[in-house]
Amino acid sequence: MQPPPTLAEERDLWRQGYRFIAGIDEVGRGALAGPVAAGAVILPLDLDVSLLDGVRDSKELTPAQRESLAPRIQECALAFGVGMMSSELVDELGIVEATRRAMAQAIERLYVSPYFLLIDALKLPSIRLPQKAIIDGDKLSLSIACASIVAKVTRDRLMVEMDREYPGYGFAHHKGYGTPEHLECLDRLGPCPIHRRTFAPIAQGKLL
């Protein structure tokens, strides 16, 4: 079983004098519909980590667990922010650039300015702050795992709203990912305005 994420990376940076460290992660990158979202979370130096017991990479948690943890993370954090780029911008910019812009937006929405960024997998060349990309960062860094949960809960809630706006696709259940249910609905109904036109199978023209 994967051990829980820790503050090892953060503590090393705190010792170097970086007081405010933002953990950053994205969700929705592989979805066929809806936005790509990113979360940014700054945890305090004196955090009692037992308050965040149960925090993991958001993909390892149930929806109920994420909904329970998100307000706890927000209460413990010095600051948190969420950024989103729409499906139209994903198509226009490409998924990597759209992800970077969602991350930049999440950082801009922090009400404490970070000194250093810990980012899951990516680097942000447009942001002039010291930063480190960590592969599987949401499994290793507590700040990044918290950012993953905050972003996931925010995006999931939006997709539930989209289910009401575009009924018949099951967005409330699969959140826009390419599940068999979603693919069957796409085949039957065709794409709706929040589907990503540059993603397969829509981009292949099989559903149009």
GUBA-226864 format. One record per residue: residue in three letters; x, y, z of N, C-alpha, C, O in turn. Coordinates in steps of 0.1 Angstrom, whole numbers, plus 5000, padded with zeros to 4 digits. Layout:
# residues N
ALAXYZXYZXYZXYZ;...
***
This chain:
# residues 208
MET500949885000500050005000500950135000501950135007;GLN500550224992501350354991501250425004500250455009;PRO502450465009502450545022501850685019501850725008;PRO501350745029500650875027501750985024502850965027;PRO501251085017502251195014502651265027501951265037;THR503851325026504451385038504851535035504551585024;LEU505351595045505851735044507351735042508051835045;ALA507951625038509451625037509951725027510951795030;GLU509351745015509851845006509651985011510552065010;GLU508452005018508152135023509152175034509652285035;ARG509452075043510352105054511752135050512452225056;ASP512152065039513552095034513552235029514552305031;LEU512452285022512452425017512252525028512852635027;TRP511552485038511352585050512752605056513052715060;ARG513552495057514852505063515752605055516752665060;GLN515452605042516252695033515752835033516352925026;GLY514652865040514153005042512953035034512553145034;TYR512452935026511252965019510052945028509652835031;ARG509453055032508353045042507052995037506452915043;PHE506653045025505353005020505552925007506052974997;ILE505152795008505352694997504052654992503252595000;ALA503752674979502552634973502652494967503552474958;GLY501852404970501652274963500652294952499552354955;ILE500852244940500052264929499752134921500752054919;ASP498552114917498151994910496952024901496252114903;GLU496851944890495751954881494751834882495151724886;VAL493551854878492551744876491851774863491651884859;GLY491351664857490551674845491351684832490751714821;ARG492651654833493451664821493051564811493151594799;GLY492651444815492351344805490851324802490451234795;ALA490051414807488551414805488251444791489051514784;LEU487151394786486651424772485751554772485451604762;ALA485351594784484351704785484751784798485251734807;GLY484351914797484552004809485952064810486752034801;PRO486152144819487452214820488552134826488352024832;VAL489752174824490852134832491052224844490952344842;ALA491252174856491252254868492552234875493252134873;ALA492952334883494152324891493952384905493152474906;GLY494552324914494552374928495852414933496952354928;ALA495952514942497152554948496852564963495852634967;VAL497752514971497552514986498852544993499852484990;ILE498852645002499952675011499652625025498652675031;LEU500452535030500252485044501152555053502252595049;PRO500752575066501652645075502752555080502752435080;LEU503852625085505052555090504652475103505252365104;ASP503752525111503452455123502252365122501552345132;LEU501952315110500752235108500852105117501852035117;ASP499752075123499551945130499051855119497851855115;VAL499951765114499551685102498451585105497751535096;SER498251565118497151465122495751525117494851455115;LEU495651655116494451725112494151685097492951695093;LEU495151645090494951615076495151465073495451415062;ASP494851385084494951245082493951195072492751235072;GLY494351115063493551065052493751125039493251085029;VAL494451235039494751305026495651215018496751165022;ARG495251195005496051114996495851184982495151284981;ASP496551134972496251174958494751154956494151054960;SER494051254951492651264950492051134943490951094945;LYS492851084933492350964926492250844934491550744931;GLU492850834946492850724955491650734965491450644973;LEU490950844964489850864974488450854968488350874956;THR487450824976486150824971485550964971486151054977;PRO484550994963483951124963483551174977483751284981;ALA483051084986482651114999483851155008483851255016;GLN484951085006486151115013486751255009487151335017;ARG486751274996487251404991486351524996486851625001;GLU485051504996484151605001484351635016484251745021;SER484651535023484951545038486251615040486451695050;LEU487251585032488651635034488751785029489551865035;ALA488051825019488251955013488052065023488952155023;PRO486952075031486852185040487852175051488252285056;ARG488352055055489452045065490752105059491452175067;ILE491052075047492152135040492152285040493052355043;GLN490952335036490752485035490852555049491352665050;GLU490452485059490552535073492052535078492452635084;CYS492852435074494152425078495152515070496152555075;ALA494852535058495752605048495852755052494952815057;LEU497052805049497252945050496553015038496053125039;ALA496452945027495852995015495552885005496252785005;PHE494552894997494252804987493552874975492952974977;GLY493752824963493152874951492852774941493552664941;VAL491852794932491552704922491452784909490852884908;GLY492052724898491952784885491352684875491552564877;MET490652734865490052644855490252704841490152834839;MET490452624831490452654817489352574810489252454812;SER488452634803487252574797487652474786488852474782;SER486752394782486952294771487352364759488152314751;GLU486752484756487152564744488552604745489252604734;LEU489052644756490452684757491452564757492552574752;VAL490952454762491752324760491952304745493052264741;ASP490852314738490952284723491852394716492652354707;GLU491752514721492452624714493952624718494852644709;LEU494252594730495652604735496452474735497652474735;GLY495652364736496252234738496252204753496252304761;ILE496252084757496052044771497152084780496952124791;VAL498452084775499552114784499552264787499652304799;GLU499352354777499252494779498052534787498152624796;ALA496952474785495752504793495952464807495452534816;THR496552354809496852304823497752404830497552444842;ARG498852454823499752554829498952684832499252744843;ARG498052724824497352844826496352834838496152924846;ALA495752714839494952684851495752694864495252744874;MET496952634863497852644875498252784878498252824890;ALA498552864868498853004870497753084876497853164885;GLN496553054872495353114877495153074892494753164900;ALA495352954895495152904909496152974918495853014929;ILE497452994913498453064921498053214923498153274934;GLU497553274912497053414913495953434924495853544930;ARG495153324926494053334935494453304950493553314958;LEU495653274952496153264966496153394973496653494967;TYR495653404985495753534992496953555000497053645008;VAL497853454999499253475004500153444993500053344986;SER501153524990502053504979503153404982503853414992;PRO503153294974504153194977505553234974505853324965;TYR506553174981507953194978508553084969509553104962;PHE507852964969508352854961507152764957506152764964;LEU507252704945506152614940506652474939507652444934;LEU505852384945505952234943504852194934503652204937;ILE505152144922504152114912504251974908505251914906;ASP503051914906502951774902503351774887502551814878;ALA504451714884504951684870505351794862506351784854;LEU504751914862504952024853505852134859506052134871;LYS506452214850507052344854506252454848505652434837;LEU506352574853505552684848506552794844506952884852;PRO507052784832508052884827507553034828508453124829;SER506253054827505753194827505753254841505553374842;ILE505953174851505953224865507353234870508053134871;ARG507753354874509053384879509153354894509353444902;LEU509053234898509253194912510053064911509952984902;PRO510853044922511552914923510552794923509452814930;GLN510852694916509852584915510452444913511652444908;LYS509752344916510252204914509152124909508052114916;ALA509352054898508351954893508651824899509751774899;ILE507651754905507851624911506851524905505651544905;ILE507451424899506651314893505951244904506551214915;ASP504651224902503751164912503851244925503751194936;GLY503851374923503951464935502751454944502951474956;ASP501551424939500351414947500451284956499651274966;LYS501351194954501551084962502651104973502751034982;LEU503451214970504651234979504551354988504951354999;SER504051464982503951594989502551614995501551614987;LEU502451645007501151675013500451795007499251805005;SER501251905005500752024999500151994985499052044982;ILE500851914977500351884963499051794964498151814957;ALA499051704974497951614975496651694980495551674975;CYS496951794988495851884992495251964980494051974979;ALA496252014972495852084960494952004951494052044945;SER495351874950494651784941493251764946492351764938;ILE493051754959491651734964490851854962489651844958;VAL491351974966490652094964490152114950489052154947;ALA491052094940490752104926489752004922488752034915;LYS489851884926488951774922487551804927486551784920;VAL487451844940486051864945485451984938484251974935;THR486152084935485652204928485152164914484052204910;ARG486052094907485652054893484451954893483551964885;ASP484451864902483351764903482051834905481051794899;ARG482051934914480752014917480352084904479152084901;LEU481252134897480852204884480252104874479352134867;MET480851984874480351884864478951834868478151794859;VAL478651834881477251804885476351914880475251884876;GLU476752034880475952144875475752124860474752154854;MET476852084853476852064839475851954835475251954824;ASP475651854844474751744842473351804841472551744833;ARG473051904849471651964848471552044835470452054830;GLU472652114831472552194819472552114806471852154796;TYR473252004807473251914795472851774799473751684800;PRO471651754801471151624806471351514796471351534783;GLY471451394801471551274792472951224790473151104785;TYR473951294794475351254792475951184805476951114804;GLY475251204816475751134828476951204835477751144842;PHE477051344832478251414838478351404853479451404858;ALA477251394860477251384874477951264879478451254890;HIS477951154871478551034875479951014871480850994879;HIS480251044858481651014853482451144852483651134849;LYS481851264854482551394855483351424842484251504842;GLY482851364831483451404818484551304813484951324802;TYR484851204821485851114817485251004807484050994806;GLY486150944800485750854789485350714794485850614790;THR484350704803483850574807482950514796482550584787;PRO482650384797481750324787480450394787479850414776;GLU479950434799478650504799478750634791477850664783;HIS479750714793479950834786480050814771479450884763;LEU480850714767481050694753479750644746479550684735;GLU478950574753477650534748476750654746476050664736;CYS476750744756475950864755476450954743475651004736;LEU477750964742478351034731477850984717477551054708;ASP477950854716477550784704476150804700475750824689;ARG475250814711473850824709473450974706472550994698;LEU474051064714473551204714474551294706474151404702;GLY475751254703476751344698477351434708476751444719;PRO478351514705478951604715478051724718477351764710;CYS478251774731477551894735478552004736479751974734;PRO478152124739479152244739480352224748481352294746;ILE480252144759481452134768482352014764483251984772;HIS482051944753482951834749484251894742484152004736;ARG485351834744486651874738486751824724486851704722;ARG486651914714486651874700487951814695488051744685;THR489051844702490351794698490751654704491851604702;PHE489851604713490151474720489451364712488251384707;ALA490051244711489451124706488351084715488451104728;PRO487251024710486950994696486351104688486051094676;ILE486051224695485351334687486251384676485751404665;ALA487551394679488451454670488651364657488951404647;GLN488351234659488451134648487251144639487151074629;GLY486251224643485051234635484051114636483151104628;LYS484251024645483450914646482050944652481150864650;LEU481951054658480651084665479951204658478851244662;LEU480451264648479951384642479151344629478651434622;
***
